[in-house]
Amino acid sequence: MGPERAAQSRSPEVAPPTFTLVAPALFLGNARAAGATELLQRSGITLCVNVSRLQPGPSAPGVAELRVPVFDDPHEDLLVHLEPTCAAMEAAVRAGGACLVYCKNGRSRSAAVCTAYLMRYRGLSLERAFQTVKIARPVAEPNPGFWCQLEKYEQIIQAQARQAHEAHQAREAHQAHQAHEAHQAREAHQAREVHQAHQAREAHQAREVHQAHQPRQPRQAREPADPGSARHGPQPAAR
């Protein structure tokens, strides 16, 4: 069940909800959301991204605040904040928490940041990301300057994706080349071993053939020993 809607104003129109779920662990709302302590805790929100210069931070204990100090002005540089802000949001989500992004009315600044996050970490195009935000919060409408910056951010993401893909292909090609060289080296080593073994067998066979063709030397008869000399011992030399 999604977050509760704010109480109706005195006019017959129903006020937009304080904040709504845009995607898993991602909420979008207005400045009143920061004071909805019970609702923040019930929704499991651990990080509030306050996209304003003047709006108050969250009052709920255990909820961190990240302030993006921009006015809702088409000339404000929101682009410079998008990458670190989206990274902080993703870190909170990966830690098991959830993020609430808000500005004064939950219409332009916060909607732009939510759209940027969906592009960066949920893999959506600008069109699909904003459509997701718009369905969740129909009043969402980034000002023209922020929209142009979102288009630039999409181009940055696409360029980085291409570079990462090319780097991955280069690593795979390098690894394949190394594996091929290692395979060739193993084959060359095995070929040398086979050649050396073949040469050793041929040399052994040649020695055996050579020895087989050598004439045998007849054994010489040993002269019998003189019995007398053996009996009488060495004879004295003649004088």
GIKA-V599643 format. One record per residue. N is the residue number from 1. RES is the residue in one letter. OMEGA is omega in radians with two decimals (NA if undefined). Layout:
N:RES:OMEGA  N:RES:OMEGA
This chain:
1:M:-3.06  2:G:3.13  3:P:-3.13  4:E:3.08  5:R:3.12  6:A:3.13  7:A:-3.12  8:Q:3.06  9:S:-3.12  10:R:3.07  11:S:-3.12  12:P:-3.14  13:E:3.11  14:V:3.13  15:A:3.09  16:P:-3.12  17:P:3.11  18:T:2.98  19:F:-3.07  20:T:3.11  21:L:3.13  22:V:-3.13  23:A:3.13  24:P:3.11  25:A:3.14  26:L:3.14  27:F:3.13  28:L:-3.13  29:G:3.14  30:N:-3.02  31:A:3.12  32:R:-3.13  33:A:-3.10  34:A:-3.14  35:G:-3.13  36:A:-3.01  37:T:-3.09  38:E:-3.13  39:L:3.08  40:L:-3.11  41:Q:-3.12  42:R:-3.12  43:S:3.11  44:G:-3.10  45:I:-3.14  46:T:3.14  47:L:3.03  48:C:3.07  49:V:-3.07  50:N:-3.07  51:V:-3.13  52:S:3.05  53:R:-2.94  54:L:-3.04  55:Q:-3.10  56:P:3.09  57:G:-3.11  58:P:3.13  59:S:-3.09  60:A:3.09  61:P:3.11  62:G:3.12  63:V:-3.13  64:A:3.12  65:E:2.98  66:L:-3.09  67:R:3.03  68:V:-2.94  69:P:3.09  70:V:2.98  71:F:3.08  72:D:-3.07  73:D:-3.12  74:P:-3.12  75:H:3.09  76:E:3.11  77:D:3.08  78:L:-3.06  79:L:-3.09  80:V:-3.11  81:H:-2.94  82:L:-3.06  83:E:3.12  84:P:3.13  85:T:3.13  86:C:3.11  87:A:3.11  88:A:3.10  89:M:-3.14  90:E:3.10  91:A:3.12  92:A:3.14  93:V:-3.14  94:R:3.10  95:A:3.10  96:G:-3.13  97:G:3.11  98:A:-3.07  99:C:2.95  100:L:3.08  101:V:-3.12  102:Y:2.98  103:C:-3.05  104:K:-3.06  105:N:-3.10  106:G:-3.01  107:R:-2.98  108:S:-3.05  109:R:-3.11  110:S:3.10  111:A:3.11  112:A:3.14  113:V:3.10  114:C:3.12  115:T:3.13  116:A:-3.14  117:Y:3.14  118:L:3.08  119:M:-3.03  120:R:-2.97  121:Y:3.06  122:R:3.01  123:G:-3.12  124:L:2.99  125:S:3.11  126:L:-3.12  127:E:-3.13  128:R:-3.12  129:A:-3.13  130:F:3.09  131:Q:3.10  132:T:3.11  133:V:-3.08  134:K:3.11  135:I:-3.12  136:A:-3.11  137:R:-3.03  138:P:-3.14  139:V:-3.10  140:A:-3.13  141:E:3.10  142:P:3.13  143:N:-3.04  144:P:3.12  145:G:3.12  146:F:3.13  147:W:3.09  148:C:3.12  149:Q:3.05  150:L:3.08  151:E:3.08  152:K:-3.14  153:Y:3.08  154:E:3.11  155:Q:3.10  156:I:-3.14  157:I:-3.13  158:Q:3.12  159:A:3.11  160:Q:3.11  161:A:3.10  162:R:3.13  163:Q:3.12  164:A:3.12  165:H:3.12  166:E:3.11  167:A:3.11  168:H:3.11  169:Q:3.13  170:A:3.10  171:R:3.13  172:E:3.12  173:A:3.12  174:H:3.12  175:Q:3.11  176:A:3.11  177:H:3.11  178:Q:3.13  179:A:3.12  180:H:3.12  181:E:3.12  182:A:3.11  183:H:3.11  184:Q:3.12  185:A:3.11  186:R:3.14  187:E:3.12  188:A:3.12  189:H:3.12  190:Q:3.12  191:A:3.10  192:R:3.14  193:E:3.12  194:V:-3.14  195:H:3.13  196:Q:3.11  197:A:3.11  198:H:3.11  199:Q:3.14  200:A:3.11  201:R:3.13  202:E:3.13  203:A:3.13  204:H:3.12  205:Q:3.13  206:A:3.11  207:R:3.14  208:E:3.12  209:V:-3.14  210:H:3.13  211:Q:-3.13  212:A:-3.11  213:H:3.09  214:Q:3.12  215:P:3.13  216:R:3.11  217:Q:3.13  218:P:3.12  219:R:3.10  220:Q:-3.13  221:A:3.13  222:R:3.12  223:E:3.13  224:P:3.13  225:A:3.13  226:D:-3.11  227:P:-3.11  228:G:-3.13  229:S:3.12  230:A:-3.06  231:R:-3.02  232:H:3.11  233:G:-3.10  234:P:-3.12  235:Q:3.10  236:P:-3.13  237:A:-3.14  238:A:-3.13  239:R:NA
